[in-house]
């Protein structure tokens, strides 16, 4: 059972990064559609649960070692499309790694008044230390931090509930924008699957059978739904133009629950850290040929991440995430309908 929770914590640690915990993703993909966004949360979470289950089934049956091997099974066109998709996915993982570093620095500047480069440099150093421990270090870090993050988010969610009347929830919402909340939900699960699948492949040694897989997928889905609704309901309290906020959930906690400001700060920074190390390790395992190249690429990644961290955090989320969401649609559709018979 301990292995199951180890894997679940890595999955949640990967999912609740800077975009999620800050409320930026929740606003972009769900809250901006009004109350219907809550249905979007359920749809996207269920899709992510299916992706987790099917990915582990493929890993368990075919003993997949690399993301390229996974794509060969998924696409069944070796030497043609898979290398191109592999390159694009690795690029997205790297860009998201940079976004996490930028988000860490953005929090330091917005909430603590400390130059963002200092925050970005701190995270870059911490991630490099974890990279040198490989997958075991990532699992251990998530095992220690993620339960705290989940617990603190639930605590804030419970406190937030006391002044929200669900029968009048629609009155709290901003004017819903035009468009399909269903498409937005699918795009959210799609781009998350791009990030999540390579991370899942690094956890293959923790998976034994179909029962474990179903338990992990179910627990992960339930936790994602609960945490998503908590962040969604926090945004109800935004009393300024939400489009002007880099981190709307942080704004709410800082103004409505001042006593919890630094607690939520820990949630933000911890969430960014767990996502950064999970994504960074999966990228390194995808592109490294040996331990020497692994270390060299890790050094280059960490230094470069600090240099590009001055690009606006919310700008990166709003521009890149929906774009890569469209790219990931084919992957989740193929994975969903792929027939896998496990042992």
DAHUGI-V929269 format. One record per backbone hydrogen bond with DSSP energy under -0.5 kcal/mol. NH is the residue of the N-H (numbers start at 0). CO is the residue of the C=O. Records with the same first field share a line. If there is no record, write none. Layout:
BEGIN
NH->CO  CO
END
This chain:
BEGIN
4->0
5->1
6->2
7->3
8->4
9->5
10->6
11->7
12->8
13->9
14->10
15->11
16->14
20->16
21->17
22->19
24->18
25->18
26->22
27->23
28->24
29->25
30->25
31->26
32->29
33->30
35->32
36->33
37->34
38->34  35
39->35
40->36
41->37
42->38
43->39
44->40
45->41
46->42
47->43
48->44
49->45
50->46
51->47
52->48
53->49
54->50
55->51
56->52
57->53
58->54
59->55
60->56
61->57
62->58
69->65
70->66
71->67
72->68
73->69
74->70
75->70  71
79->76
80->76
81->76
83->80
84->80
85->81
86->82
87->83
88->84
89->85
90->86
91->87
92->88
93->89
94->90
95->91
96->92
97->93
98->94
99->95
100->96
101->97
102->98
103->99
104->100
105->101
106->102
107->103
108->104
109->105
110->106
111->106  107
112->108
113->107
117->114
118->114
119->115
120->116
121->117
122->118
123->119
124->120
125->121
126->122
127->123
128->124
129->125
130->126
131->127
132->129
133->129  130
135->132
136->132  133
137->133
138->134
139->135
140->136
141->137
142->138
143->139
144->140
145->141
148->144
149->145
150->146
151->147
152->148
153->149
154->150
155->151
156->152
157->153
158->154
159->155
160->156
161->157  158
162->159
163->160
164->162
165->163
167->164
168->165
170->167
171->167  168
172->168
176->31
180->178
183->179
184->180
185->181
186->182
187->183
188->184
189->185
190->186
191->187
192->188
193->189
194->190
195->191
196->192
197->193
198->194
199->195
200->196
201->197  198
202->199
203->200
205->202
206->203
212->208
213->209
214->210
215->211
216->212
217->213
218->214
219->215
220->216
221->217
222->218
223->219
224->220
225->221
226->222
227->223
228->224
229->225
230->226
231->227
232->228
233->229
234->230
235->231
236->233
237->234
241->239
243->240
244->241
248->21
249->21
250->246
251->247
252->248
253->249
254->250
255->251
256->251  252
259->256
260->257
263->259
264->260
265->261
266->262
267->263
268->264
269->265
270->266
271->267
272->268
273->269
274->270
275->271
276->272
277->273
278->274
279->275
280->276
281->277
282->278
283->279
284->280
285->281
286->282
287->283
293->289
294->290
295->291
296->292
297->293
298->294
299->295
300->296
301->297
302->298
303->299
304->300
305->301
306->302
307->303
308->305
310->307
315->311
316->312
317->313
318->314
319->315
320->315  316
322->318
323->319
324->320
325->321
326->322
327->323
328->325
331->327
332->328
333->329
334->330
335->331
336->332
337->334
339->337
341->339
END
